[in-house]
Amino acid sequence: MRLSVENLSYSYGGQGDAITDVCLSVDRCEFVGLIGPNGSGKSTVLKNIYRGLTPDRGSILLDGEDLMKMPFRKSALKLAVVGQENDVPFDFLVEEIVAMGRTPHKKLFDVDNAHDKQIVHHALEHLGMENMAKRSYLHLSGGEKQRVIIARAVAQESDFLILDEPTNHLDISYQMQIFDFIKRLKVTVLSAIHDLNMAALYCDRIYVLKNGRIVLQGTPEEVLTPENIYDVYGVRSSVEKHPITGKLSITFLPAGIA
């Protein structure tokens, strides 16, 4: 087992649990999706796993070790994160932001060497950002910034990626490119995903959060049924297997159409 989360609970300032007794697992090289309505707790779960928050209760094991007790440098060698909030307080060049992904591989006063620069270049190239290497990060669009942050995670060379709705700011072309690229990396992935069709297309397994609890889990075929989608989202839908991809294709139905 690569990641094992047991009975994870967290509350924001005594307002009741934002997430309660969340249990999930991710095996090596799996692409696991975390879906659910807005406010269901997806980001809270991920932030607890990557230590942006400290759980009130529960355990998180990564490769059999207690992640909460693991030195940060060691966890950064194993785990890279792409969050929703990517504000940078100071101005950096795009290539400098991506080069920050090399930090876990270095000692305190090490400078970037030819190998580091090659990895940064390849990461930017894979994300279609190589021509923006010398641009100011602060002057990029929201979608461009997100691609830079994904390039930084790639440059980190961790074999486990945690992604918090990584393609939210991207148009459909870049959404497909990003997920196709992540699939080709053959790394372990746990990703919150807003788009159910993207989840159906790319995920090996899916966990569904509602009101801070896991309510469903399984393959896309097991989870993404019209009945389940209505129970979780309150929306009618038609779900069919696409004749070309062989994956589920979901069509949401307007009110009044059964």
BABALO-996140 format. One line per field, with one value per atom (N, C-alpha, C): residue in one letter; atom name; x, y, z. Coordinates in steps of 0.02 Angstrom, whole numbers. Layout:
BEGIN
r = a / ...
a = CA / ...
X = X / ...
Y = Y / ...
Z = Z / ...
***
This chain:
BEGIN
r = m / m / m / r / r / r / l / l / l / s / s / s / v / v / v / e / e / e / n / n / n / l / l / l / s / s / s / y / y / y / s / s / s / y / y / y / g / g / g / g / g / g / q / q / q / g / g / g / d / d / d / a / a / a / i / i / i / t / t / t / d / d / d / v / v / v / c / c / c / l / l / l / s / s / s / v / v / v / d / d / d / r / r / r / c / c / c / e / e / e / f / f / f / v / v / v / g / g / g / l / l / l / i / i / i / g / g / g / p / p / p / n / n / n / g / g / g / s / s / s / g / g / g / k / k / k / s / s / s / t / t / t / v / v / v / l / l / l / k / k / k / n / n / n / i / i / i / y / y / y / r / r / r / g / g / g / l / l / l / t / t / t / p / p / p / d / d / d / r / r / r / g / g / g / s / s / s / i / i / i / l / l / l / l / l / l / d / d / d / g / g / g / e / e / e / d / d / d / l / l / l / m / m / m / k / k / k / m / m / m / p / p / p / f / f / f / r / r / r / k / k / k / s / s / s / a / a / a / l / l / l / k / k / k / l / l / l / a / a / a / v / v / v / v / v / v / g / g / g / q / q / q / e / e / e / n / n / n / d / d / d / v / v / v / p / p / p / f / f / f / d / d / d / f / f / f / l / l / l / v / v / v / e / e / e / e / e / e / i / i / i / v / v / v / a / a / a / m / m / m / g / g / g / r / r / r / t / t / t / p / p / p / h / h / h / k / k / k / k / k / k / l / l / l / f / f / f / d / d / d / v / v / v / d / d / d / n / n / n / a / a / a / h / h / h / d / d / d / k / k / k / q / q / q / i / i / i / v / v / v / h / h / h / h / h / h / a / a / a / l / l / l / e / e / e / h / h / h / l / l / l / g / g / g / m / m / m / e / e / e / n / n / n / m / m / m / a / a / a / k / k / k / r / r / r / s / s / s / y / y / y / l / l / l / h / h / h / l / l / l / s / s / s / g / g / g / g / g / g / e / e / e / k / k / k / q / q / q / r / r / r / v / v / v / i / i / i / i / i / i / a / a / a / r / r / r / a / a / a / v / v / v / a / a / a / q / q / q / e / e / e / s / s / s / d / d / d / f / f / f / l / l / l / i / i / i / l / l / l / d / d / d / e / e / e / p / p / p / t / t / t / n / n / n / h / h / h / l / l / l / d / d / d / i / i / i / s / s / s / y / y / y / q / q / q / m / m / m / q / q / q / i / i / i / f / f / f / d / d / d / f / f / f / i / i / i / k / k / k / r / r / r / l / l / l / k / k / k / v / v / v / t / t / t / v / v / v / l / l / l / s / s / s / a / a / a / i / i / i / h / h / h / d / d / d / l / l / l / n / n / n / m / m / m / a / a / a / a / a / a / l / l / l / y / y / y / c / c / c / d / d / d / r / r / r / i / i / i / y / y / y / v / v / v / l / l / l / k / k / k / n / n / n / g / g / g / r / r / r / i / i / i / v / v / v / l / l / l / q / q / q / g / g / g / t / t / t / p / p / p / e / e / e / e / e / e / v / v / v / l / l / l / t / t / t / p / p / p / e / e / e / n / n / n / i / i / i / y / y / y / d / d / d / v / v / v / y / y / y / g / g / g / v / v / v / r / r / r / s / s / s / s / s / s / v / v / v / e / e / e / k / k / k / h / h / h / p / p / p / i / i / i / t / t / t / g / g / g / k / k / k / l / l / l / s / s / s / i / i / i / t / t / t / f / f / f / l / l / l / p / p / p / a / a / a / g / g / g / i / i / i / a / a / a
a = N / CA / C / N / CA / C / N / CA / C / N / CA / C / N / CA / C / N / CA / C / N / CA / C / N / CA / C / N / CA / C / N / CA / C / N / CA / C / N / CA / C / N / CA / C / N / CA / C / N / CA / C / N / CA / C / N / CA / C / N / CA / C / N / CA / C / N / CA / C / N / CA / C / N / CA / C / N / CA / C / N / CA / C / N / CA / C / N / CA / C / N / CA / C / N / CA / C / N / CA / C / N / CA / C / N / CA / C / N / CA / C / N / CA / C / N / CA / C / N / CA / C / N / CA / C / N / CA / C / N / CA / C / N / CA / C / N / CA / C / N / CA / C / N / CA / C / N / CA / C / N / CA / C / N / CA / C / N / CA / C / N / CA / C / N / CA / C / N / CA / C / N / CA / C / N / CA / C / N / CA / C / N / CA / C / N / CA / C / N / CA / C / N / CA / C / N / CA / C / N / CA / C / N / CA / C / N / CA / C / N / CA / C / N / CA / C / N / CA / C / N / CA / C / N / CA / C / N / CA / C / N / CA / C / N / CA / C / N / CA / C / N / CA / C / N / CA / C / N / CA / C / N / CA / C / N / CA / C / N / CA / C / N / CA / C / N / CA / C / N / CA / C / N / CA / C / N / CA / C / N / CA / C / N / CA / C / N / CA / C / N / CA / C / N / CA / C / N / CA / C / N / CA / C / N / CA / C / N / CA / C / N / CA / C / N / CA / C / N / CA / C / N / CA / C / N / CA / C / N / CA / C / N / CA / C / N / CA / C / N / CA / C / N / CA / C / N / CA / C / N / CA / C / N / CA / C / N / CA / C / N / CA / C / N / CA / C / N / CA / C / N / CA / C / N / CA / C / N / CA / C / N / CA / C / N / CA / C / N / CA / C / N / CA / C / N / CA / C / N / CA / C / N / CA / C / N / CA / C / N / CA / C / N / CA / C / N / CA / C / N / CA / C / N / CA / C / N / CA / C / N / CA / C / N / CA / C / N / CA / C / N / CA / C / N / CA / C / N / CA / C / N / CA / C / N / CA / C / N / CA / C / N / CA / C / N / CA / C / N / CA / C / N / CA / C / N / CA / C / N / CA / C / N / CA / C / N / CA / C / N / CA / C / N / CA / C / N / CA / C / N / CA / C / N / CA / C / N / CA / C / N / CA / C / N / CA / C / N / CA / C / N / CA / C / N / CA / C / N / CA / C / N / CA / C / N / CA / C / N / CA / C / N / CA / C / N / CA / C / N / CA / C / N / CA / C / N / CA / C / N / CA / C / N / CA / C / N / CA / C / N / CA / C / N / CA / C / N / CA / C / N / CA / C / N / CA / C / N / CA / C / N / CA / C / N / CA / C / N / CA / C / N / CA / C / N / CA / C / N / CA / C / N / CA / C / N / CA / C / N / CA / C / N / CA / C / N / CA / C / N / CA / C / N / CA / C / N / CA / C / N / CA / C / N / CA / C / N / CA / C / N / CA / C / N / CA / C / N / CA / C / N / CA / C / N / CA / C / N / CA / C / N / CA / C / N / CA / C / N / CA / C / N / CA / C / N / CA / C / N / CA / C / N / CA / C / N / CA / C / N / CA / C / N / CA / C / N / CA / C / N / CA / C / N / CA / C / N / CA / C / N / CA / C / N / CA / C / N / CA / C / N / CA / C / N / CA / C / N / CA / C / N / CA / C / N / CA / C / N / CA / C / N / CA / C / N / CA / C / N / CA / C / N / CA / C / N / CA / C / N / CA / C / N / CA / C / N / CA / C / N / CA / C / N / CA / C / N / CA / C / N / CA / C / N / CA / C / N / CA / C / N / CA / C / N / CA / C / N / CA / C / N / CA / C / N / CA / C / N / CA / C / N / CA / C / N / CA / C / N / CA / C / N / CA / C / N / CA / C / N / CA / C / N / CA / C / N / CA / C / N / CA / C / N / CA / C / N / CA / C / N / CA / C / N / CA / C / N / CA / C / N / CA / C / N / CA / C / N / CA / C / N / CA / C / N / CA / C / N / CA / C / N / CA / C / N / CA / C / N / CA / C
X = 42 / 0 / 44 / 30 / 70 / 46 / -18 / -47 / -106 / -108 / -165 / -187 / -249 / -278 / -335 / -331 / -381 / -412 / -479 / -518 / -493 / -479 / -454 / -510 / -501 / -551 / -517 / -552 / -524 / -581 / -573 / -622 / -586 / -621 / -594 / -620 / -577 / -593 / -654 / -664 / -720 / -788 / -792 / -856 / -888 / -865 / -887 / -839 / -840 / -794 / -807 / -754 / -758 / -754 / -714 / -711 / -713 / -745 / -755 / -740 / -693 / -677 / -666 / -627 / -612 / -561 / -577 / -532 / -523 / -461 / -448 / -379 / -368 / -302 / -286 / -221 / -198 / -139 / -146 / -93 / -41 / 16 / 70 / 47 / 60 / 45 / -30 / -72 / -143 / -156 / -208 / -235 / -303 / -306 / -366 / -396 / -460 / -495 / -535 / -541 / -582 / -632 / -696 / -748 / -800 / -842 / -896 / -916 / -974 / -998 / -951 / -959 / -921 / -935 / -881 / -889 / -893 / -883 / -889 / -828 / -772 / -712 / -654 / -656 / -603 / -535 / -534 / -471 / -447 / -493 / -474 / -440 / -467 / -435 / -364 / -356 / -290 / -242 / -264 / -220 / -197 / -240 / -218 / -167 / -175 / -128 / -60 / -59 / 7 / 32 / -1 / 23 / 16 / -32 / -51 / -94 / -126 / -165 / -144 / -157 / -140 / -205 / -212 / -275 / -290 / -354 / -375 / -371 / -388 / -387 / -369 / -346 / -333 / -260 / -247 / -178 / -169 / -107 / -89 / -22 / -22 / 39 / 58 / 121 / 148 / 205 / 198 / 247 / 259 / 206 / 210 / 235 / 254 / 280 / 228 / 229 / 184 / 205 / 163 / 180 / 187 / 149 / 151 / 217 / 253 / 316 / 377 / 363 / 417 / 450 / 517 / 549 / 523 / 515 / 485 / 525 / 591 / 631 / 618 / 613 / 599 / 531 / 481 / 414 / 412 / 452 / 453 / 487 / 531 / 561 / 511 / 461 / 412 / 348 / 333 / 266 / 270 / 239 / 236 / 163 / 151 / 84 / 70 / 12 / -14 / -79 / -79 / -138 / -179 / -235 / -278 / -250 / -218 / -194 / -119 / -99 / -29 / -1 / -21 / 4 / 78 / 116 / 187 / 199 / 226 / 231 / 282 / 331 / 382 / 384 / 413 / 415 / 474 / 460 / 512 / 501 / 554 / 547 / 514 / 481 / 449 / 498 / 557 / 606 / 630 / 629 / 649 / 596 / 533 / 479 / 485 / 496 / 501 / 562 / 617 / 679 / 670 / 621 / 608 / 589 / 564 / 548 / 610 / 669 / 731 / 756 / 725 / 750 / 758 / 711 / 720 / 781 / 807 / 864 / 931 / 929 / 990 / 1005 / 1068 / 1088 / 1080 / 1092 / 1073 / 1103 / 1166 / 1199 / 1215 / 1185 / 1195 / 1163 / 1195 / 1167 / 1144 / 1102 / 1078 / 1136 / 1139 / 1190 / 1158 / 1197 / 1172 / 1114 / 1118 / 1064 / 999 / 1003 / 943 / 913 / 955 / 931 / 898 / 926 / 897 / 827 / 820 / 755 / 704 / 725 / 680 / 658 / 706 / 690 / 640 / 651 / 607 / 537 / 533 / 468 / 429 / 463 / 430 / 409 / 453 / 439 / 376 / 371 / 314 / 249 / 252 / 192 / 180 / 220 / 213 / 231 / 278 / 295 / 367 / 403 / 475 / 489 / 442 / 452 / 436 / 412 / 396 / 446 / 501 / 548 / 573 / 582 / 611 / 556 / 493 / 439 / 428 / 400 / 382 / 322 / 327 / 271 / 210 / 220 / 164 / 123 / 153 / 120 / 84 / 83 / 50 / -25 / -63 / -134 / -141 / -202 / -214 / -198 / -217 / -204 / -130 / -94 / -22 / 14 / -8 / 22 / 12 / -47 / -61 / -15 / -2 / 42 / 114 / 135 / 201 / 206 / 155 / 155 / 156 / 121 / 124 / 194 / 225 / 294 / 341 / 330 / 372 / 365 / 303 / 292 / 327 / 325 / 359 / 435 / 462 / 534 / 556 / 509 / 525 / 543 / 521 / 536 / 513 / 459 / 427 / 385 / 375 / 335 / 265 / 243 / 174 / 152 / 98 / 72 / 5 / -2 / -67 / -89 / -147 / -171 / -240 / -246 / -309 / -342 / -385 / -419 / -369 / -319 / -262 / -278 / -335 / -350 / -407 / -426 / -484 / -478 / -418 / -409 / -390 / -392 / -367 / -424 / -414 / -463 / -458 / -506 / -512 / -450 / -417 / -357 / -302 / -290 / -237 / -259 / -323 / -346 / -327 / -342 / -326 / -250 / -212 / -140 / -110 / -135 / -108 / -121 / -184 / -200 / -167 / -163 / -127 / -54 / -23 / 47 / 56 / 13 / 18 / 10 / -36 / -44 / 20 / 53 / 114 / 172 / 170 / 223 / 226 / 169 / 164 / 184 / 159 / 170 / 103 / 106 / 47 / 13 / -53 / -88 / -151 / -159 / -223 / -244 / -301 / -321 / -395 / -407 / -475 / -492 / -551 / -571 / -642 / -652 / -718 / -760 / -728 / -763 / -772 / -835 / -847 / -827 / -831 / -809 / -734 / -696 / -624 / -608 / -646 / -635 / -648 / -702 / -718 / -665 / -635 / -587 / -519 / -498 / -429 / -421 / -471 / -462 / -468 / -426 / -433 / -487 / -488 / -539 / -559 / -618 / -645 / -673 / -660 / -693 / -738 / -798 / -847 / -856 / -846 / -858 / -924 / -960 / -1021 / -1027 / -1032 / -1037 / -980 / -920 / -861 / -849 / -890 / -882 / -877 / -840 / -839 / -905 / -941 / -1006 / -1006 / -957 / -952 / -879 / -863 / -796 / -800 / -754 / -753 / -725 / -733 / -712 / -760 / -741 / -788 / -855 / -852 / -914 / -959 / -928 / -967 / -995 / -956 / -974 / -1018 / -1002 / -1034 / -1096 / -1145 / -1210 / -1258 / -1310 / -1359 / -1389 / -1400 / -1430 / -1382 / -1318 / -1269 / -1257 / -1254 / -1243 / -1301 / -1362 / -1419 / -1416 / -1399 / -1396 / -1344 / -1288 / -1232 / -1240 / -1259 / -1260 / -1330 / -1381 / -1448 / -1463 / -1427 / -1434 / -1449 / -1498 / -1513 / -1460 / -1445 / -1393 / -1406 / -1374 / -1372 / -1299 / -1286 / -1218 / -1213 / -1168 / -1158 / -1084 / -1068 / -998 / -984 / -931 / -916 / -889 / -913 / -893 / -820 / -788 / -717 / -671 / -682 / -637 / -650 / -711 / -728 / -739 / -734 / -745 / -816 / -837 / -903 / -906 / -963 / -977 / -1041 / -1038 / -1094 / -1124 / -1189 / -1226 / -1274 / -1269 / -1313 / -1377 / -1433 / -1498 / -1530 / -1555 / -1589 / -1650 / -1671 / -1732 / -1791 / -1833 / -1892 / -1882 / -1819 / -1805 / -1786 / -1824 / -1810 / -1770
Y = -60 / 0 / 62 / 110 / 171 / 224 / 241 / 289 / 256 / 263 / 237 / 290 / 312 / 363 / 330 / 335 / 303 / 353 / 357 / 396 / 468 / 499 / 568 / 617 / 659 / 709 / 775 / 830 / 897 / 947 / 995 / 1048 / 1115 / 1166 / 1234 / 1273 / 1282 / 1326 / 1308 / 1244 / 1224 / 1231 / 1233 / 1241 / 1174 / 1121 / 1055 / 1028 / 963 / 931 / 953 / 976 / 989 / 923 / 877 / 809 / 762 / 704 / 658 / 587 / 555 / 484 / 464 / 505 / 491 / 434 / 383 / 327 / 319 / 316 / 304 / 274 / 245 / 216 / 228 / 232 / 240 / 192 / 146 / 98 / 129 / 98 / 123 / 127 / 184 / 198 / 203 / 205 / 217 / 291 / 306 / 374 / 373 / 402 / 401 / 471 / 476 / 540 / 550 / 613 / 633 / 683 / 665 / 708 / 723 / 772 / 790 / 862 / 883 / 951 / 1002 / 1065 / 1119 / 1117 / 1125 / 1125 / 1057 / 1004 / 937 / 915 / 951 / 935 / 908 / 912 / 883 / 916 / 982 / 1018 / 1007 / 1004 / 993 / 925 / 875 / 809 / 813 / 843 / 845 / 887 / 943 / 985 / 948 / 907 / 866 / 814 / 786 / 735 / 766 / 825 / 854 / 902 / 903 / 939 / 1014 / 1036 / 1106 / 1119 / 1066 / 1068 / 1008 / 1013 / 958 / 924 / 859 / 825 / 827 / 829 / 822 / 749 / 704 / 633 / 596 / 534 / 491 / 480 / 437 / 421 / 426 / 444 / 448 / 413 / 357 / 320 / 325 / 342 / 345 / 295 / 245 / 191 / 160 / 154 / 121 / 165 / 227 / 272 / 325 / 346 / 399 / 465 / 489 / 550 / 610 / 613 / 671 / 674 / 620 / 619 / 619 / 617 / 613 / 682 / 686 / 750 / 780 / 846 / 878 / 865 / 865 / 853 / 783 / 734 / 666 / 660 / 692 / 689 / 725 / 779 / 815 / 775 / 730 / 685 / 633 / 619 / 568 / 597 / 660 / 687 / 758 / 770 / 838 / 860 / 925 / 951 / 1007 / 1005 / 1061 / 1082 / 1139 / 1162 / 1211 / 1233 / 1283 / 1353 / 1367 / 1434 / 1437 / 1476 / 1478 / 1548 / 1588 / 1656 / 1655 / 1698 / 1705 / 1777 / 1788 / 1857 / 1901 / 1870 / 1908 / 1888 / 1931 / 1916 / 1871 / 1819 / 1773 / 1761 / 1741 / 1717 / 1648 / 1631 / 1566 / 1510 / 1513 / 1459 / 1455 / 1512 / 1511 / 1477 / 1488 / 1454 / 1378 / 1357 / 1285 / 1255 / 1293 / 1269 / 1257 / 1290 / 1278 / 1205 / 1171 / 1101 / 1057 / 1084 / 1046 / 1051 / 1094 / 1108 / 1045 / 998 / 939 / 897 / 904 / 864 / 897 / 955 / 993 / 1004 / 1015 / 1037 / 1113 / 1141 / 1210 / 1260 / 1254 / 1305 / 1281 / 1225 / 1200 / 1247 / 1255 / 1294 / 1247 / 1272 / 1230 / 1210 / 1146 / 1122 / 1107 / 1080 / 1068 / 1018 / 969 / 919 / 952 / 996 / 1032 / 1073 / 1109 / 1153 / 1113 / 1054 / 1011 / 987 / 969 / 946 / 1002 / 1063 / 1121 / 1134 / 1131 / 1142 / 1090 / 1027 / 974 / 982 / 1002 / 1012 / 1067 / 1122 / 1177 / 1156 / 1119 / 1095 / 1051 / 1005 / 960 / 997 / 1053 / 1093 / 1148 / 1149 / 1199 / 1269 / 1275 / 1340 / 1360 / 1323 / 1337 / 1407 / 1435 / 1502 / 1557 / 1536 / 1585 / 1582 / 1545 / 1534 / 1599 / 1651 / 1714 / 1765 / 1745 / 1791 / 1797 / 1853 / 1862 / 1820 / 1782 / 1739 / 1781 / 1839 / 1880 / 1909 / 1911 / 1941 / 1888 / 1826 / 1773 / 1772 / 1742 / 1730 / 1675 / 1666 / 1614 / 1545 / 1531 / 1466 / 1454 / 1507 / 1501 / 1488 / 1523 / 1511 / 1438 / 1411 / 1343 / 1294 / 1306 / 1262 / 1266 / 1326 / 1334 / 1293 / 1296 / 1260 / 1184 / 1162 / 1091 / 1073 / 1117 / 1105 / 1101 / 1143 / 1140 / 1072 / 1047 / 981 / 926 / 932 / 883 / 885 / 946 / 954 / 926 / 920 / 894 / 820 / 786 / 716 / 671 / 689 / 644 / 594 / 535 / 485 / 479 / 531 / 534 / 607 / 618 / 685 / 692 / 746 / 766 / 828 / 825 / 878 / 902 / 966 / 994 / 1032 / 996 / 1024 / 1062 / 1026 / 1058 / 1093 / 1076 / 1104 / 1154 / 1177 / 1222 / 1285 / 1313 / 1377 / 1367 / 1306 / 1291 / 1277 / 1295 / 1277 / 1203 / 1177 / 1105 / 1075 / 1111 / 1085 / 1072 / 1121 / 1112 / 1062 / 1058 / 1007 / 938 / 924 / 859 / 848 / 899 / 892 / 877 / 911 / 902 / 831 / 809 / 742 / 687 / 697 / 649 / 644 / 702 / 703 / 669 / 683 / 653 / 577 / 555 / 483 / 451 / 486 / 459 / 455 / 495 / 494 / 428 / 392 / 328 / 336 / 389 / 400 / 388 / 388 / 381 / 450 / 452 / 516 / 512 / 562 / 574 / 645 / 651 / 716 / 731 / 790 / 816 / 840 / 819 / 835 / 861 / 918 / 950 / 920 / 904 / 882 / 806 / 783 / 711 / 673 / 704 / 670 / 661 / 709 / 701 / 645 / 643 / 589 / 521 / 516 / 453 / 433 / 483 / 469 / 448 / 476 / 466 / 426 / 420 / 389 / 313 / 279 / 207 / 193 / 234 / 228 / 299 / 303 / 367 / 361 / 412 / 421 / 481 / 476 / 530 / 557 / 623 / 657 / 695 / 691 / 732 / 750 / 814 / 838 / 812 / 810 / 793 / 719 / 676 / 604 / 569 / 514 / 472 / 434 / 443 / 409 / 355 / 358 / 308 / 298 / 239 / 226 / 169 / 168 / 114 / 138 / 98 / 117 / 170 / 206 / 254 / 222 / 160 / 126 / 112 / 97 / 82 / 146 / 200 / 261 / 307 / 316 / 368 / 342 / 323 / 303 / 362 / 363 / 418 / 424 / 367 / 369 / 400 / 381 / 408 / 483 / 502 / 572 / 614 / 589 / 627 / 631 / 575 / 575 / 624 / 630 / 671 / 744 / 754 / 822 / 851 / 808 / 832 / 849 / 817 / 832 / 767 / 771 / 713 / 708 / 647 / 637 / 574 / 571 / 510 / 487 / 424 / 398 / 340 / 345 / 294 / 281 / 222 / 208 / 237 / 278 / 310 / 258 / 259 / 207 / 209 / 267 / 274 / 262 / 297 / 292 / 230 / 203 / 148 / 170 / 236 / 263 / 291 / 304 / 332 / 404 / 421 / 489 / 512 / 568 / 592 / 654 / 652 / 711 / 733 / 795 / 822 / 849 / 833 / 848 / 909 / 956 / 1014 / 994 / 1038 / 1025 / 1015 / 968 / 954 / 899 / 876 / 819 / 760 / 707 / 649 / 597
Z = 0 / 0 / 0 / -44 / -49 / 1 / -1 / 47 / 81 / 147 / 185 / 234 / 228 / 272 / 311 / 377 / 420 / 468 / 466 / 514 / 521 / 465 / 464 / 479 / 529 / 548 / 560 / 541 / 551 / 557 / 603 / 610 / 608 / 581 / 577 / 638 / 687 / 743 / 782 / 796 / 838 / 807 / 740 / 706 / 686 / 718 / 697 / 644 / 635 / 589 / 517 / 484 / 412 / 374 / 400 / 374 / 434 / 425 / 481 / 460 / 494 / 486 / 413 / 379 / 308 / 304 / 267 / 255 / 179 / 157 / 86 / 78 / 21 / 6 / -68 / -82 / -150 / -160 / -206 / -220 / -268 / -271 / -314 / -387 / -417 / -488 / -503 / -452 / -463 / -474 / -512 / -518 / -484 / -424 / -384 / -381 / -394 / -394 / -330 / -310 / -253 / -280 / -279 / -307 / -254 / -268 / -223 / -234 / -208 / -218 / -186 / -205 / -173 / -98 / -59 / 14 / 45 / 6 / 34 / 73 / 66 / 104 / 65 / -1 / -42 / -27 / -30 / -17 / 54 / 102 / 172 / 180 / 148 / 150 / 123 / 65 / 34 / 76 / 103 / 144 / 206 / 235 / 292 / 271 / 212 / 189 / 173 / 141 / 125 / 178 / 236 / 296 / 290 / 250 / 252 / 313 / 338 / 400 / 442 / 507 / 553 / 575 / 562 / 579 / 654 / 670 / 740 / 762 / 716 / 730 / 667 / 676 / 619 / 605 / 557 / 538 / 463 / 443 / 372 / 364 / 328 / 316 / 243 / 230 / 162 / 159 / 116 / 112 / 180 / 220 / 284 / 341 / 326 / 378 / 396 / 459 / 482 / 450 / 404 / 367 / 413 / 467 / 511 / 550 / 555 / 590 / 543 / 479 / 429 / 421 / 417 / 403 / 338 / 336 / 278 / 214 / 220 / 160 / 133 / 177 / 155 / 122 / 152 / 123 / 56 / 48 / -15 / -70 / -52 / -102 / -126 / -84 / -100 / -130 / -111 / -123 / -149 / -207 / -235 / -237 / -229 / -221 / -271 / -301 / -340 / -308 / -273 / -239 / -281 / -253 / -287 / -280 / -224 / -208 / -221 / -271 / -292 / -292 / -243 / -238 / -218 / -249 / -234 / -211 / -150 / -123 / -158 / -192 / -227 / -300 / -341 / -412 / -428 / -467 / -491 / -565 / -599 / -667 / -665 / -719 / -724 / -710 / -740 / -731 / -659 / -623 / -553 / -510 / -526 / -490 / -500 / -562 / -576 / -543 / -541 / -509 / -434 / -403 / -332 / -319 / -370 / -362 / -350 / -365 / -354 / -283 / -241 / -174 / -131 / -131 / -87 / -105 / -166 / -188 / -169 / -136 / -125 / -52 / -38 / 28 / 32 / 91 / 105 / 56 / 40 / -2 / -72 / -92 / -160 / -211 / -268 / -323 / -377 / -422 / -477 / -522 / -539 / -585 / -653 / -699 / -766 / -766 / -721 / -717 / -695 / -644 / -621 / -677 / -713 / -767 / -823 / -836 / -888 / -867 / -803 / -778 / -781 / -761 / -764 / -836 / -882 / -953 / -978 / -961 / -984 / -954 / -891 / -859 / -894 / -908 / -944 / -1014 / -1047 / -1115 / -1116 / -1068 / -1066 / -1054 / -1018 / -1004 / -1055 / -1108 / -1161 / -1138 / -1090 / -1061 / -1074 / -1116 / -1124 / -1151 / -1190 / -1217 / -1166 / -1107 / -1054 / -996 / -1005 / -950 / -919 / -959 / -934 / -917 / -920 / -905 / -830 / -808 / -738 / -721 / -666 / -645 / -628 / -596 / -574 / -632 / -690 / -748 / -791 / -769 / -807 / -791 / -836 / -822 / -771 / -745 / -695 / -722 / -785 / -815 / -826 / -847 / -857 / -791 / -738 / -672 / -651 / -663 / -643 / -679 / -743 / -780 / -754 / -732 / -702 / -638 / -596 / -533 / -545 / -596 / -614 / -638 / -677 / -700 / -640 / -589 / -529 / -494 / -490 / -460 / -500 / -566 / -609 / -598 / -593 / -581 / -514 / -467 / -400 / -404 / -458 / -470 / -412 / -380 / -332 / -371 / -342 / -378 / -352 / -314 / -290 / -298 / -334 / -344 / -309 / -271 / -244 / -281 / -312 / -355 / -330 / -317 / -294 / -351 / -388 / -447 / -491 / -518 / -551 / -617 / -647 / -713 / -711 / -652 / -645 / -686 / -693 / -728 / -802 / -826 / -893 / -941 / -1005 / -1055 / -1070 / -1109 / -1118 / -1150 / -1195 / -1227 / -1176 / -1132 / -1082 / -1028 / -1012 / -965 / -990 / -1052 / -1081 / -1082 / -1102 / -1106 / -1038 / -985 / -918 / -894 / -899 / -874 / -916 / -982 / -1024 / -1003 / -990 / -970 / -902 / -855 / -788 / -793 / -835 / -845 / -872 / -919 / -949 / -900 / -848 / -798 / -759 / -758 / -723 / -649 / -618 / -547 / -510 / -444 / -403 / -397 / -405 / -405 / -362 / -320 / -285 / -303 / -336 / -363 / -348 / -321 / -319 / -390 / -414 / -483 / -482 / -515 / -518 / -574 / -630 / -690 / -688 / -685 / -679 / -742 / -800 / -861 / -861 / -834 / -828 / -778 / -724 / -675 / -707 / -746 / -779 / -829 / -862 / -916 / -889 / -831 / -810 / -746 / -704 / -638 / -642 / -603 / -593 / -541 / -488 / -436 / -414 / -383 / -362 / -291 / -250 / -186 / -191 / -162 / -163 / -93 / -86 / -22 / -24 / 31 / 38 / 112 / 126 / 195 / 239 / 209 / 248 / 259 / 229 / 237 / 170 / 169 / 109 / 106 / 51 / 45 / -9 / -54 / -108 / -125 / -150 / -176 / -225 / -273 / -321 / -387 / -439 / -506 / -532 / -585 / -614 / -633 / -658 / -678 / -617 / -561 / -501 / -468 / -472 / -436 / -477 / -540 / -581 / -616 / -577 / -605 / -600 / -640 / -635 / -565 / -532 / -465 / -415 / -419 / -373 / -385 / -448 / -465 / -438 / -444 / -417 / -341 / -309 / -236 / -209 / -244 / -220 / -242 / -305 / -334 / -343 / -340 / -352 / -424 / -470 / -541 / -579 / -624 / -667 / -722 / -743 / -793 / -833 / -890 / -931 / -933 / -918 / -917 / -966 / -1013 / -1063 / -1074 / -1100 / -1118 / -1186 / -1191 / -1255 / -1304 / -1367 / -1415 / -1435 / -1428 / -1448 / -1389 / -1334 / -1277 / -1235 / -1237 / -1193 / -1121 / -1108 / -1042 / -1036 / -974 / -964 / -990 / -1018 / -1040 / -1007 / -971 / -931 / -963 / -974 / -998 / -944 / -924 / -872 / -904 / -873 / -902 / -869 / -909 / -880 / -840 / -795 / -756 / -803 / -787 / -828 / -877 / -886 / -930 / -886 / -888 / -846 / -884
***
